[in-house]
Amino acid sequence: MRTGGKLAQRLDAMLDDALAGRFRVEDYDESLLSKIESKMAKLLDAADLRQTRIEDEQRRVHSLISDISHQTRTPLANVSLYAQLLLEQDLDEPQAGLAAQILANADKLGFLVQSLVNTSRLESGLIRMAPRPADARELVRAAVAGCLADAASKDIRLAIALGDGPLLASFDPRWCGEALVNIIDNAIKYTPQGGQVTVGAESYEMFVRIDVSDTGRGIREADLPKVFGRFWRAEESADDPGSGVGLYLARQIIIGCGGYIKAQSEPGLGSVFSVFLSKMKDDRKIPARTVVQAGRANTSQRPEGPL
């Protein structure tokens, strides 16, 4: 029993050393303990090697995306400029339509490239969130204002539903603003012409909740766990505009600010994407997680009002 107890103590100490990164093989002999130590050392070396390879691959991907961004910035700017110049000319209706399509697609490609760059920078740790106390009301207003033109182009009513008083939470205003714009933009894309997107916010004891509700086609239950995946798009959305990056990037940003995001939807009844921003101090943030929930998306609980 004593021998077993000492072995257990030694194994426990070995695991502690491994977790702390200070594990070393002691004098090797033919005992069982020495064999275990040797195998653990090999396992840790293999894990370190895999981690190094992963980090090298991440650096290569980041470098590639940065190069693509740098090389495409000027051509895309030129395409947009020439398309705008064409639209200022005396064109017939078909020609003007083609020039408008060129401009729209150049803008979409520029957005995609920038989203990929931001995603790469977030994943590689080059972008750090800087949460600070701020009013989520201003976050909502600014994000909605940035999406008004897209909503108007589809004849979609974009409304705000905010209660009285400030909605103080801890978040990075710049990056959480981009995340919220991505969520609203996603709602506009998948809401049919003449529909409505409502952005509301409520304050709770531990967090501020921001809801983006739409009257769109909804999401199948089987697809709900996938909506925040990078480059994921539903089969029925293959012909719709979008790249499958916006919600993934939004999720990464919200998690980086210590919050989480939740999706609730049902086909034909619209969707609700809810962002939860912590009111806690930075050292007591809400654990990062993503929640998806099937069931009818409630888009009519709060009063609606125009911007």
Secondary structure, DSSP 8 states (H G I E B T S, - for coil): -HHHHHHHHHHHHHHHHHHHT-----S--SSHHHHHHHHHHHHHHHHHHHHHHHHHHHHHHHHHHHHHHHHHHHHHHHHHHHHHHHHTS---HHHHHHHHHHHHHHHHHHHHHHHHHHHHHHHTT-S----EEEEHHHHHHHHHHHHHHHHHHTT-EEEEEE-SS--EEEE-HHHHHHHHHHHHHHHHHTS-TT-EEEEEEEE-SSEEEEEEEE-S----GGGGGGTTSTT---GGGTTSS--S-HHHHHHHHHHHTT-EEEEEE-TTS-EEEEEEEE-S-GGG-----EEEEES-----SS--EE-
